[in-house]
Amino acid sequence: MADRTRSRRNPPAVEGGQGRRRVRSGDAPPDPPRRRRGGGTDNAQASPAAAAPLGQSQDRSTPVATEVTLPQLGESVTEGTITAWLVAVGDTVEADQPLFELSSDKIDTEVPAPTSGVLQEIKVQVDETVDVGTVVAVIGEGGADGASGGGATTAPDSAEDADQTESAAPAEEREEVARDAAEPQASPAAERDDAPAEPETGTYERTEAEPAAAAGRSAEQPATGDGGDGAATLASPLVRRLAAEHDVDLATLRGTGEGGRVTREDVEGAIGGGGQAAPAAPSPAPAAAQGRVQPEARPAVTPQPQRRPTPQAGPRTRVEDLSRIRQRIAAKMMESLASSAQLTTVQEADLTRAMRLRDRVKDEFKAREGVSLSPFVFLCRAAVLAIRNHPRINAYADWNAGKATFHEYVNLGIAVDTEKGLLVPNVKGADDLSLAGLARAIKEVADKARGKGKLEMSDIEGATFTMTNTGSVGVLIDTPILNYPEVAILGTGAVQPRPVVVQDDTGPAIAIRDMVYLSLTYDHRLIDGADAARFVTDVKQVVETHDWAAEIGYDG
């Protein structure tokens, strides 16, 4: 019984990528099967007898439990971070009741319970980042101990099912597990794993006594059981993603952040050959020396660029944690700049005709359509019309495969300023909409982004071309960053009356006109400068010459 119970407490380590939750290994062989991320088991040859709960025969029924997994939010989303649990272990939940809050690279959302029952176990804690499909909680028909409750029952057909009733084991078994963990043959990693106060790896939480131990563990990689992928290293999901993209092993870095945390600067230094990596040990150290870090064995740290030290809170200083959405925005902006050759070209358009029409019909339009007729809608409609003659503006290039994809439709991304930060939902099939239809669709997605509706992953994914209205806050010209992997984004400045030279029947004349700057940022790898200039000039022509009154249905 001691061997079996100890193996339950020390399941095998699971190889994982950046920021993943890990389960460390013990030394007790062989381990019973236990479901991990891929939905499989660690030991397919476990005997049926080992699967039966202690004190029960194999054919004795146990309550049915439902595993709650991290959902697939979108095609490009492979992992997510749990930001809050909305219920506690032991609480009764109903099907479709919000269970936890999930943050991914593109969206924050609430995940509902897949079934009704009692939340028996939370497997992934707040701030942990795990893969899609990872089991994050267990909902059963009884209490948190899995031993109460009625309803249909079934006999366990695998050790995994039996493992879900582990907490129902008698107190004597738990005490024996604790005694077994202290036996001499248990490995140091197993002894550390049995300590209930230690948080799971991959989280932001650490106890006060851990900073020094964290540095030691990075030098004792075999003892941590992290398999060399750096999962036991203290680092944020953003830093882990950056390290994975550049094949940097976090376990080889010496963190310079608070409490030994590996920072972005540490990873960037390693990417640039900064020398932060700890040297690999040529041979296993004696047992007595394995718990010590030899400072003289580490290479000298390459001098880093001068940076302001981390500020400390004071009477006139406030230090705040960066929000998850702000960190995601930062990562996306850096990804865009690092992955494309961006250039911006600017054109000036005369919006006078459209603005005079708007002044005449805006009240009637709002009463009829239920939305305001903003200058930005005219510009969006003009860009969608011009794109028809410029397919490269509405394309996607896969440079690894050497192929370009040209879309026969326009999913128009709209950059929306929200209290949380920048979000870019998109209007599907914008090229099929009239001016009025586009105005309604833009308001709908903007309201969702600002919390006035439920923003779905489908609202975020799939944009082919994006527009951003920096003129809404009075800015004249901007150089927007591509919403990668798109190849073009159009920024619209503030509409301002300015004196300009115009041509009339008598020749050149100076007139006051409503002017706007159009700033097109494009990926120079796919779009040449002349192509970009032709497109933004065509947008100008549509703005100035299109029959807007006929499109609105105004005949005054």
DRENVEXLO-15651 format. One record per atom (N, C-alpha, C): x, y negated, z negated. Coordinates in pm, whole numbers, plus 50000, padded with zeros to 5 digits. Layout:
// DRENVEXLO-15651
XYZ;...
***
This chain:
// DRENVEXLO-15651
500825012050000;500005000050000;500854987650000;501994988149932;502874976449926;503364972650063;503764982950143;504264979950277;503184973750363;501964979450352;500894974350437;500514960150401;500384957450273;499994943950232;501074933950261;502344937850247;503414928450277;503434925250426;503144934750510;503144932050653;502034922550691;500934922850616;499884913250645;500334899050615;501064897750508;501514884350470;502614879250559;503284887750633;504424883750716;504244888950858;503294883350934;503124887851072;504284883351157;504444889351273;505594886151358;505564871951405;506754866351432;506834852851486;506314852951628;505694841951667;505174840651802;505994830551875;506514834351993;507284824952071;506344813952118;506724801552110;505854790552151;506654779252205;505934769752264;506554757852320;506534746652220;506554734452274;506674722752192;505484721052101;505744717351976;504724713451882;503734724451849;504034736851876;503064747451850;503164752351707;502034756951659;502014762851526;502634776551532;503444779851433;504174792351436;503894800451312;504034813451322;503944822451209;505264829651196;505894827851083;507234833551067;507194848351036;508304854851058;508324869351048;508854873850914;508414885650873;508974892250758;509744904450805;510184912550709;511004924050746;510264937350735;508974936850695;508304949450669;507864955950799;508324967950833;507914974750957;506884985550925;506034989951020;505724981751137;504564972751103;504384961051170;503304951851138;502004956751201;500884954551133;499594957651196;499304947351304;498464950951401;498174941551511;497434929451459;497734917951519;497084905451480;497004896551603;495834891151630;495634883251752;496384870151742;497094867051847;497774854151853;497194846051969;497954836552024;497424827152120;496874833852245;497594843352298;497174849052424;495994858152413;495494860452291;494364869052271;494744883552256;496034886852260;496474900652248;496824904052106;497494915252086;497914919351953;499404921151951;499954920851831;501384922251816;501824936851818;500914945951790;501294960051782;500134968351833;500224972251957;499114979352019;499014993651970;500024998751901;500045012851861;499635014951717;499085004251652;498705005851512;497645016751501;497715024351395;496785035451377;495445030451329;494335037451359;493015033351311;492955032651160;493675041451093;493625041250947;494145028250892;495165022650957;495735010150907;494764998750926;493805000251018;492874989351046;491774988450941;491534999050866;490434998950770;490784990650649;489854982050600;490114974350478;490394983550361;491184978650268;491564986450152;490324990250073;490205002550035;489115007149952;487875010550030;487935010250165;486775013450246;487165024250345;486215032150382;486455042050486;486385035150620;486895041650722;486995035550853;485625032550912;484605040450881;483305038350942;482425029150860;482955023250753;482155014350671;482035000850742;480864995050745;480644982850822;481124970650745;481504960250822;481944947550765;481234936250839;481094924450776;480394913450841;481094909150971;480294905351069;480824900751196;481374886651181;482524883851237;483134870551232;483374865751375;483214852751394;483434846551526;484674837751520;485594840151610;486794831951616;486514819351696;486914808051641;486784795151709;488124791951773;488144790251904;489394787651976;489444773352026;490654768752049;490834755352107;490314755552250;489334747052282;488694748052413;489554742252525;489234746452646;489874740952766;489144728052803;489794716552783;489144703752807;489274699252952;490234704353023;490424700353162;491524708753225;491614708053357;492574716453428;494014713553387;494324700853361;495704697153331;496004696853182;495024699953099;495224699552953;495564713552905;496744715152846;497194728352802;497294729552651;497204718252579;497294718552434;496544706852375;496314707352246;495614696552178;496004695952032;495714684451970;496034682351830;494744680451752;494564688151646;493394686451560;493634674351471;492754664451482;492934652051407;492094651451281;491044659551273;490224659751150;489304671851153;489144677951037;488124688251019;486894681650959;485734683851021;484494677450978;483724685950878;484164698150855;483574707050754;484694713650677;484374719050562;485364725750478;485074740750472;486084748350431;485914762850415;484804765350313;483874774250349;482744777050262;481484769650301;481604759450387;480424751950431;479644759950533;478344758050530;477474764150631;477394754950751;477564760650871;477524752750994;476464758451086;475914749751169;474944753751269;475614753651407;475094761651498;475614761651635;475514747751694;476584743351761;476694730351826;476874718851728;477014721851600;477354711351503;478824707751518;479184694751521;480604690951531;481434697651422;482494704551465;483304712351372;484624705251341;485294700151444;486544692951422;486764683051535;487644673351509;487994663451610;489294667851677;489324666751809;490464671551888;491004660151973;492324658751973;492994648652054;493884655752155;493734652152283;494594657652388;495294646252459;496014649552565;496744639452639;495824629152703;494564632852725;493694624052802;492464619152728;492044626152624;490774622752563;490724627352418;489974620152335;489644624352200;488174628552200;487884639752137;486514644552139;486224652952016;484944655051988;484514664151882;484204677651943;484634688251877;484394701851926;483304708151841;482234713051903;481124718851826;481384733251787;480664737751686;480744751751644;480094760551750;480714771851785;480124780651887;478954788851837;478794789851704;477724798051648;477394792951509;476304797551454;475924794051317;476554803951220;476784799351099;477364807950996;478074799850890;479024806350824;479814799950718;481264799250764;481864787550750;483274786050786;484124793650684;484694804750727;485434813450636;486904809850626;487474804750736;488914802250736;489264791450836;490174782650797;490764772850887;492204777050912;492524780251037;493844785451070;494824774651118;494294763451165;495144752651215;494784739951140;495764733851078;495524722350993;495574709351074;495164698451009;495174685251071;496584681451113;496704675551231;497964670951291;498774682251353;498254694351354;498954705151422;498564705251570;499544707251656;499334707951801;499494722451844;498444727851908;498454741851949;497954743052092;498184754852150;497804757452289;496304759552301;495794756852421;494414760152453;494224775252436;493144779352372;492864793352347;493334798252212;494084790052137;494534793952005;493354794651909;493304804851825;492254806051724;492524795751614;491584786651594;491774775851496;490944777851370;489894786151378;489044788351260;488254801151280;487634805651173;486784817651176;485454814251110;484374817051181;483024815251128;482404829051110;481914831750990;481304844650961;479914842950905;479324854150867;477954853950816;477914853150665;479104854750600;479124854150456;479894842350406;480404843550280;481164832750221;482574832550274;483384823650215;484754821950260;485594834350239;485164843150145;485954855350122;485594866350219;484614863550305;484264873550406;483554885650351;483144885750224;482554897650165;481074896350140;480504884350158;479094882550131;478354879250257;477024878250247;476194874750362;475584887050425;474434884850491;473754895750555;473914895350703;472904900650773;472954900450919;473514913450972;473594913951105;474104926051171;475544928351136;475884940951124;477264944751093;477734954951193;479044956351195;479634966251287;480894971651225;481244983451260;482464989551206;483664983251273;484714980751199;485914975051262;486524985051359;486814980051481;487394989051580;488864986051605;489434976851530;490854974051545;491384968351417;492704968151407;493314962351287;493064947451281;492834941251396;492534926951396;491244924151321;490184932451347;488924930551278;489084932751129;489864942651093;490074945250951;490844933950886;491754927750961;492584917150905;491764904950868;490584903050934;489744891750903;489114893150765;489104905350708;488554907550574;489654908550471;490824903350505;491974904850417;491744898550282;491024886850283;490834879850157;489944887450061;489264898050107;488424906050020;489204916549943;490494917749966;491294927549895;491284924549746;491354934749661;491324932449517;492504924349469;492344918549351;493394910049294;494664917949272;494554931049242;495754938949221;496614939349347;495954940049464;496714940549588;497464927549609;496814916349581;497474903549600;498674902349507;498524906949384;499634906349290;500794915049339;500474926549397;501534935149445;502244928749564;501494921549648;502104914449758;503114904449706;502724897049601;503644887149544;504884893749488;504724905549424;505894912649371;506774917649485;506134922649591;506914927749703;507724916749769;507164904649773;507874893649839;509154890249768;509264893449638;510464890249560;511464901549558;511174912949625;512104924149624;513374920749699;514504926649661;515794923049723;515814925349873;515074935649925;515194938350066;514474928250152;513654919650094;512964909450174;513964899150222;513824894850347;514764885150404;514514871450345;515514862450348;515314848850300;514154842150370;514004844550504;512894838050575;511574842850521;511474856050490;510214861250439;509904855450304;510944853850216;510714848250085;510204833950096;510764826250190;510284812650204;508864812350257;508534821650346;507204821650404;506134825050302;506494832550196;505504836350098;505164824950005;505934814150006;505634803049916;504424795649967;503304795549896;502084789649947;502154774549960;503064767949889;503094753349893;503734747950018;504474756250094;505174751150212;504204749750328;504124737950396;503214736250508;503684743950629;502734746650720;503084753450844;504024744750926;504854751151009;505724743451096;504904736751203;505464725951260;504774718851364;503864707951313;503784705651181;502944695251128;503794683351089;503124672451052;503834660451011;504124660450862;503454669050787;503614668550643;504874675750598;505544670150499;506694676450435;506684672450288;507214681250203;507324677750064;508564669150043;508644662249928;509754653249902;511094660549896;511044673449860;512304680749842;512854686449972;512134684550083;512504691650205;513484684750298;513684671450297;514564665550399;515914672150411;516584674750298;517904680950305;517804695150358;516744702150318;516574715850364;516314716350514;515634705850566;515334705850710;516604705550792;517594697550750;518854697150823;519584710350814;519504716750697;520144729650681;519534740250769;518194739850782;517534749850865;517884748251011;518134735851056;518504734051196;519844740451227;520734741451125;522014747951146;521914762951125;520874767551053;520694781851026;519584787451111;519624785251237;518524788851324;518084803351309;518964813251301;518484826951288;517654829151164;517924821851054;517204824250930;515824818350931;515544808451019;514244802051019;513214810151094;513654819051178;512714827051254;512024819351364;512614807851410;511944800351515;512354804851654;513214814551664;513544820251793;514344811151881;514874799951827;515714791451907;514964781151990;513634779751974;512914770052056;512644757051982;513114755651859;513004743151786;511644740951722;510784751251716;509444749051662;509454745751514;510514749651441;510584746851299;511184733151271;511614726051372;512214712951355;511144702451339;511364692851250;510394682351224;510444672151336;509374671351416;509314662051529;507864660351569;507554648951630;506184646151673;505894653451804;504594655551836;504264661851965;504844654552085;504904641252078;505474633452189;506944636852210;507694637852099;509114641152108;509284655452159;508444664752111;508534678552158;508264679452308;507294671752357;506994672052500;508174666852582;508774655852533;509934650252603;511084660252606;511304667052493;512384676952487;512124688552581;510874693152587;510554704452674;510724700752820;510354688352856;510484684152996;511934683953042;512864681752948;514274680852986;515094692652932;514404703452891;515074715752845;516044712952731;515614704752637;516424701752519;515904710052403;516784717852339;516404726152225;516444717452100;515284715052041;515224706451922;516014712151805;516164725351802;516884731551691;518354727951692;518854723051806;520274719651814;520544704851785;519494697251755;519664682951732;519654679751583;520424669951544;520414665051406;519534652751401;518384653751335;517424642851331;517954630851255;517794618851312;518224606551246;517054598951186;515844604351202;514664597751147;514494600750999;513444594950944;513174596750801;512924611350769;513574616250667;513414630150626;513984640150723;514944635950808;515544645150903;514734647051030;513704638651051;512864639851169;513664636951296;513464645151399;514084642851529;513264632251602;513884621251641;513194610051705;513374610351856;512624601751924;512764600452068;514194596752106;514814587852024;516184583752054;517154595452045;516904604651949;517774616351939;517694624752066;516454626852116;516284634952235;516864627952358;516624614852368;517174607352482;518694607552480;519264607052357;520714607952347;521244621352396;520494632052364;520914645352409;520754646652560;519684640652615;519474641152759;520614634152832;521064622952774;522154615552836;523524619952795;523624631552728;524924636652684;525434629452562;524464625552472;524844617652356;525584625252250;525644638252257;526424645952162;525754648152030;524414647252025;523724649451900;523564664251866;523784672851965;523544687051943;524544692851845;524054701351759;524924708251665;525604719851736;526864722851708;527564733551778;527004747151740;527024756351836;526574769851807;527664777151729;527234784751630;528194791951548;528814803251629;530154804951628;530784815451709;530474829351659;530204830751531;529894843951476;529064841851351;528284852151310;527464850651190;528324847351070;527854837950991;528574834050870;528324844150760;529234845450665;528994854250552;527714850450480;527134860250414;525854858050347;525934846750247;527064845550178;527184835150076;527244821350137;527644820450265;527824807250327;526664803550417;525724812650437;524654809950532;523754798750485;523604796450360;522724786150309;523374772550302;524664771250347;525344758350337;525634753050476;525544739950489;525884733150613;527264727050597;528154729650690;529504724350684;529574711350762;529584699850695;529584687150768;530784685850861;531944690850818;533124689050901;533064697251029;532134707051036;532014715051157;531194708251265;530514697251231;529684690351327;530514680051405;530194677951534;530914667751610;530494653951565;531354644451591;531034630651557;529854625851640;528984617851578;527804612851647;528224601751743;527794602951868;528094592551966;527364579751928;528034568351930;527364555851892;526134553351977;525044549751910;523794546851977;523664531752001;522824527652097;522594513452117;522064506851989;522384494251973;521944487051854;520414486551851;519844491151743;518394490851727;518054485251589;516954478251587;516514472851459;516144484351366;516604484051240;516264494851148;514764495351122;514314507151081;512894508751051;512474498750944;511504490150974;511134480050875;510454486250754;510644479750642;510014483950519;508894474150486;507804479450432;506674470950397;507104460750293;506614448650306;506934438050212;505814427850209;506044416650140;504974406550128;504494401450263;505404400450363;505014395150494;505254405150607;505344417750571;505584428250669;504604439650647;504024444550755;503094455850747;503594466950840;503684478850790;504114490450869;502934499850885;502624503151009;501494511951038;501954523651124;501274534851111;501514546151199;500944543051337;501664546851441;501154545351576;500014555351598;498914550651653;497774559451678;498144569751784;497414580751784;497674591251883;497444586152025;496384578152043;496124573352177;497204563752223;497774555852130;498874546952168;500104554952207;500374565852135;501514574252171;501284581052306;500034584952335;499754591152464;499894580952577;499424568652553;499584558252653;501074556052683;501864555452576;503304553352594;503924564652676;503544576952644;504104588352717;503684588052864;502424584552891;501934584053029;502604572953108;502814561453045;503484550453114;504924554153151;505624560453057;506994564553084;507054575453190;506094584553184;506024595153286;505814589053424;504924579053433;504644572753561;505884565753617;506564558053533;507744550653579;508884560053617;509004571153543;510104580453568;509834589553687;508564590553730;508204600353831;507884594353967;507974581253981;507624575054108;508464562554130;508564558554257;509304546454296;508304535154314;508094527154210;507004517454208;507444503654253;506614497754335;506854484354388;505514477254394;505494464154374;504244456554376;504284445854483;503214445054560;503054434454660;501794426554628;501814413454653;500734404554611;500154397354732;498824396554737;498104389054839;497094379854770;496704369254839;495744359654786;494474360354869;493304360654803;492034361654874;491114350154834;490304345854930;489334335154908;487984341654876;487534340154756;486304346654709;485124336754705;485284325454773;484284314854761;482894319354807;482774325854923;481474330154973;480804339754876;481554349454826;480974359054733;480554352354602;481344342754553;481024336154427;479784327354440;479614320754554;478424312454574;477174321254584;477304332654651;476194341954656;475854347054517;476874350354442;476654355154305;475914344954222;476284332254233;475614321854155;474124321254190;473774324054314;472374323154355;471564335254312;472174347154309;471374359354292;471644366754162;472564362054078;472984370053962;471834372953866;470924363353845;469804365753753;468834375853812;468514374153940;467614383454007;468234397354013;469544397754041;470234410654050;470204417953916;470454410953808;470464417453676;469084422453639;468054414653672;466694418953641;466314431353722;466794432053845;466434443153932;467284455553907;468594453753887;469514465053876;469864468653733;469644459453639;469944462353498;471394460353459;472204455153550;473624452453521;473994438853579;475074433253526;475544420353574;476304422053706;476294411853787;477024411753913;478324404053892;479394410953858;480664404453827;481514403153952;482434393453955;483364392454069;484174405154090;484474412353982;485264424553992;484574435054078;483244435554074;482514445354154;482704442654303;482684429854343;482944426554482;484324431554526;485294429554442;486664433654475;486804448754482;486134455954390;486154470654394;485514475854522;484384470054557;483694474354680;484554471454803;485224460054805;486084456654918;487244466454930;487854470254816;488974479754819;488524493354869;487334497954825;486834510954869;486564510855019;486034499855071;485784498955215;487084498755293;488104491855242;489384490955313;490144504055312;489954512155208;490694524855196;490384534255312;489214532955371;488844541955482;489854541455596;490484530055615;491454528555723;492914530255676;493094534055551;494444535555496;494514548155410;494554559855472;494484572555397;495634574655300;496794568955327;497924571055236;497704564455100;496884554255095;496604547554968;495814556754877;495054565954937;494154574754863;494634589254872;495934591054850;496534604354869;497284608754744;497794620954752;498604626954645;499754634454712;500964632554661;502134639154720;502744648954622;502924661354666;503624671554589;505024672754649;505974665954587;507324665354645;508074678454631;507724686354531;508374699454517;507964708854630;506684708154667;506194716654775;506384710254911;506684697254914;506864690355041;505564688255115;504454685655041;503144684155104;502444671755048;501614665655132;500784654355092;499324658155111;498484654655014;497054657455020;496314644355039;495464643655142;494694631655173;493224634155140;492664625655055;491294627555010;490314620555105;489244627555138;488184621855223;487124614955138;487364613055014;486444606454921;487274597354832;486614588454760;487294579454668;486684580954530;487474586254437;487104586054295;487834574154234;487084563654209;487674550754171;487914549954021;489194549953981;489544548153841;489374533653800;488834531453681;488614518053627;489354516953495;490374508453490;491114506453365;490234498553268;489984504453151;489074498453054;489824495352925;489704483152881;490314478752754;489364482152641;489784491152551;488954495052438;489664491652307;488944492752197;489554490152067;490674499952037;490564512152088;491594522152064;492794520552156;492584514252271;493654512952369;493114514852509;494014516052605;493644517152746;493114531052779;491944531352843;491394543752897;491044541353043;491144551953124;490884550653268;489874561253311;488584559153285;487574568053343;487434564853492;486734573253564;486604570653708;485194573053757;484854565753863;483554566853929;483704576854043;483024588054032;483104598454136;482334593954261;482944596154378;482294592954504;481974578254518;482904569554479;482644555254484;482424550354626;482984557154725;482814552954864;481404555354916;480604563254845;479224565754886;478244556154821;478714547054738;477844538054663;477794524254727;476614518054719;476474504154760;477044494954653;477014482054678;477514472554578;476744473954447;475424475154456;474604476554335;474884489854265;474984500654343;475274513654283;476634513854217;477614507454279;478954506954220;478944498854091;478184487954088;478094479853966;477514487953851;476494495853878;475894504253773;476874514953727;477564521353822;478494532253788;479674527053707;480194515353743;481324509653668;480904506553525;479724500853508;479244497853373;479054510653292;478564521153356;478334533753285;479624539653230;480654540553316;481904546753269;482624537553169;482514524353187;483144515153092;482464516052956;481144517352954;480424518852827;480824531752757;480984542552832;481414555152772;482804553652710;483694547052781;485054545252729;485064537052601;484124527952589;484064519252471;483204524952360;482794537552374;482064544152267;480574542452272;480044537252382;478594535452392;477934547352460;478654557852475;478174570352532;479254580852511;478964593252542;479924603952522;480834605152644;482114602252624;483094603152731;483544617552747;483294623252863;483654637152889;484994637652963;485624649552960;486874651153032;486674648953182;485514652353234;485244650353376;485224635553412;484944626853313;484984612453338;486414607353350;487364614653295;488764610253293;489554616253409;489284628753440;490064635853542;489554633153682;490454634253780;490054634453920;490114621353994;490614610453932;490684597754003;491684598654119;491384591654229;492274591554345;492894577854369;492274567354317;492764553654333;492184545554217;492984536454161;492564529354039;492634514254060;491714507353990;491724492653988;491724487953843;492434477053819;492514471153684;492254456253693;491374451253607;490944437353612;491644429353502;492904426053524;493604417853425;493104403453426;492384399553530;491804386253534;490714384053431;490204394853373;489154393353272;489624385853149;490934385153129;491484377453016;492284365453066;492034361453191;492624349253242;493964350453310;494484362553328;495784364453391;495654362953543;496604356153606;496564354053750;497194365453828;498394369753787;499134380153859;499684390153758;499614402953793;500164413553708;500884423453798;501704431753739;502344442653814;501934455853746;500744460753777;500234472653708;501094485053734;501084494353638;501794507053650;500844517553706;501344525753795;500514535953858;499874545153756;498634548953783;497964559253706;498394572653766;499624576753735;500254588353797;499414600953774;499254609653878;500004610554003;499404602954120;498504593454097;498024585154207;499194577254265;499014572454388;500114565654456;499854550754474;498714545754427;498424531354439;497444527054331;497614514654287;496694508454192;496604493654227;495394488154226;495174474154264;494754466154142;495534455854112;495194446754003;494554434154058;493504429653991;492804417454033;492984406753927;493414394853969;493634383953876;492364375953850;492514365353773;491374356753742;490974348753866;489674347153884;489164338853994;489214324253948;489944316054022;490124302053983;489894292854102;489214281754079;489094271654186;490424264354203;490924264054328;492204257554354;492124250054487;492884239454501;492934232554631;493784240754729;493224243954843;493934251654945;493704245155080;494554248555174;494414243555310;493494253055388;492444247555447;491504255455526;491404249455665;490884257355756;490674252855893;489194250255916;488854238255967;487484235456006;487474230156150;486354224756192;486234220356331;487194209056365;487604201556265;488494190256290;489964193656271;490254206156226;491624210056203;491884213356058;493134213356017;493454216655879;492864206255782;492394211555669;491854202755566;492094209055428;492084200955327;492254205755190;490874207055126;490614218655070;489314221055008;489514228554877;488524227454790;488544234954663;487874248354688;488594259054669;488094272454696;488304281354573;487474291754560;487624301654452;488614312254499;489804312054442;490884320654488;491214331354384;491724342654431;492104353654343;493344360454401;494254364654313;495434372154355;495154387154343;495574394554443;495444409154445;496844415154438;497124422854334;498464428554311;498384443654332;499034448454436;499014462654468;500344468954429;500314477954331;501484486154300;501344499454372;502424503954436;502334516254516;503624524354499;503514537054531;504654546154525;505384545254659;506554539154656;507304536554779;507804549454845;507754560654775;508164573254835;507194577454945;505904574554925;504894578555023;504404566855106;504344554955047;503774543255113;504884533255143;505064529855268;506044519755306;505504505755272;506424496255262;506024482755230;505044476855330;505244479755457;504334474555560;502944480555545;502854493455512;501554499755490;500824493355372;501564490855265;500974484555148;500484470455182;501284462955257;500904449355296;499654449455383;499574458955477;498404459755563;497134462955483;497264471955385;496094475455306;495594463555224;496474457155149;496024446255062;495524434455145;496044432755266;495544422355355;494154425955407;493914438755434;492574443155475;491564440955363;491974443255238;491084440555125;490714425655125;491694417155148;491444402755155;490424399555265;490574405755382;489654403155492;488234407655459;488084419155397;486754423955359;486124414455258;486884410055158;486374400855057;485844388155122;486574383255220;486244370155277;485184370755387;485034382155455;484164382655574;482984392155563;482954401055466;481874410955456;480544403955429;479454409355485;478114403755466;477564408755332;477944402255225;477544406355091;476044404455068;475484393955125;474054391355106;473204402655163;473594407755281;472844418755341;472974431355258;474154433755203;474344445855121;473534445254993;473444433554935;472654432154812;471164432654843;470784428354966;469364427655001;468784414054977;469634404054979;469194390354956;469054383255090;467894377355115;467654370755243;467364355855226;467794350155112;467514335955090;468464326855163;
***
